[in-house]
Amino acid sequence: MHRNSEGYADPTAGAAMQRILYQQYIERQKKRNAYKNRRKIYVASRYAGDIEENVQAAIRYCRRVIEAGYMPIASHLLYPQMLNDSDVEEREIGLMFGLALLRMCDEVWVFGEISRGMAEEIKEAKERKKTLRYFREETT
């Protein structure tokens, strides 16, 4: 029971506050669901070569996907942190994990010059009839 500043029961103000808090809760839930239900975009961009620059570029691309209202999936930012990209076997595992993630995405966005790994991702996207969008390399 809500009480006023003098300590008396004030059910009207209490009910009004409860409605306000409930409405805020509903709005937070709607916002959370909107984020959780965003379309998933697989981000394909270079990793090998100038790894430091390519990682920074991939982060920019992911940011672009977020700003467009989607959820980015960038396996080449994830798996090299736990698998050795220089080891042929581990690189293959990372590529297969990436392709598995690609299958769960709604679209594939391809950024910049196409590498061998990206070509495999594009091939998989075409086989799965995923929407492919191509973007020129961004320079900073």
C-alpha positions in Angstrom: 0.0 0.0 0.0 1.4 3.4 -1.0 1.4 6.0 1.7 1.5 9.8 1.3 4.1 12.1 2.9 2.0 12.2 6.1 1.9 8.4 6.4 -1.8 8.0 5.4 -2.8 5.2 3.0 -3.1 6.6 -0.6 -4.5 3.9 -2.9 -5.1 6.2 -5.8 -1.5 7.4 -6.0 -0.3 3.9 -5.4 -2.4 2.5 -8.3 -1.2 5.3 -10.6 2.5 4.5 -9.7 1.9 0.8 -10.2 0.4 1.5 -13.7 3.4 3.7 -14.6 5.9 1.1 -13.4 4.0 -1.6 -15.3 4.0 0.5 -18.5 7.7 1.1 -18.2 8.2 -2.7 -17.8 6.2 -3.4 -20.9 8.2 -0.8 -22.9 11.5 -2.3 -21.8 10.2 -5.8 -22.8 9.1 -4.5 -26.3 12.6 -2.9 -26.8 14.3 -6.1 -25.7 12.2 -8.2 -28.0 12.9 -5.9 -30.9 16.6 -6.4 -30.4 16.3 -10.1 -30.0 14.1 -10.4 -33.2 16.4 -8.4 -35.5 17.2 -10.1 -38.8 20.6 -11.7 -38.6 23.2 -10.5 -41.2 26.3 -12.6 -41.8 29.2 -10.2 -42.4 31.8 -11.5 -44.9 35.0 -9.6 -45.1 38.8 -10.3 -45.3 40.6 -11.6 -42.3 44.0 -12.8 -43.7 46.7 -10.4 -44.7 46.8 -7.3 -42.6 44.9 -8.9 -39.8 44.9 -5.8 -37.5 43.4 -3.6 -40.2 41.0 -6.3 -41.5 39.7 -6.8 -37.9 39.1 -3.1 -37.5 37.3 -3.0 -40.9 35.1 -5.9 -39.9 34.2 -4.1 -36.7 33.2 -1.1 -38.7 31.1 -3.3 -41.0 29.4 -4.9 -38.0 28.7 -1.4 -36.7 27.1 -0.5 -40.0 24.9 -3.6 -39.8 23.8 -2.6 -36.3 23.1 1.0 -37.4 20.9 -0.3 -40.2 18.8 -2.1 -37.6 20.1 -5.7 -37.9 22.2 -8.1 -35.9 25.7 -8.8 -37.3 27.2 -12.2 -37.2 31.0 -12.1 -37.9 32.6 -15.5 -37.4 36.0 -14.2 -38.4 36.0 -11.9 -35.4 35.1 -14.8 -33.1 36.9 -18.0 -34.1 40.4 -16.7 -34.6 40.4 -15.8 -30.9 40.2 -19.5 -30.0 41.5 -21.3 -33.1 44.9 -20.9 -34.8 44.3 -19.4 -38.2 47.8 -20.5 -39.3 47.1 -24.1 -38.6 45.4 -25.6 -41.6 43.2 -28.0 -39.6 42.1 -25.3 -37.1 41.4 -22.8 -39.9 39.2 -25.4 -41.6 37.3 -25.9 -38.3 36.8 -22.1 -38.0 35.5 -21.9 -41.6 33.1 -24.8 -41.0 31.8 -23.1 -37.8 31.4 -19.9 -39.8 29.4 -21.6 -42.5 27.2 -23.2 -39.9 26.4 -19.7 -38.5 25.9 -18.4 -42.0 23.1 -21.0 -42.5 21.2 -19.4 -39.5 21.4 -15.9 -41.0 18.8 -14.1 -43.1 21.3 -12.4 -45.4 25.0 -12.2 -46.2 26.6 -8.9 -46.7 30.0 -9.0 -48.5 32.4 -6.2 -47.9 35.4 -5.4 -50.1 37.7 -7.6 -52.2 36.7 -11.2 -52.1 39.2 -13.6 -50.5 39.3 -17.4 -50.7 37.4 -17.8 -47.4 34.8 -15.2 -48.5 34.3 -17.1 -51.8 33.4 -20.2 -49.8 30.9 -18.1 -47.8 29.4 -16.7 -51.0 29.1 -20.1 -52.5 27.3 -21.4 -49.3 25.0 -18.4 -49.3 24.0 -19.1 -53.0 23.4 -22.8 -52.3 21.2 -21.8 -49.3 19.5 -19.1 -51.4 20.4 -16.4 -49.0 20.1 -12.8 -50.1 23.6 -11.5 -50.9 24.5 -7.8 -50.8 27.9 -6.5 -51.9 29.5 -3.3 -50.6 32.7 -1.6 -51.6 35.7 -1.6 -49.3 35.4 1.3 -46.8 38.5 3.3 -46.2 39.2 5.4 -43.1 
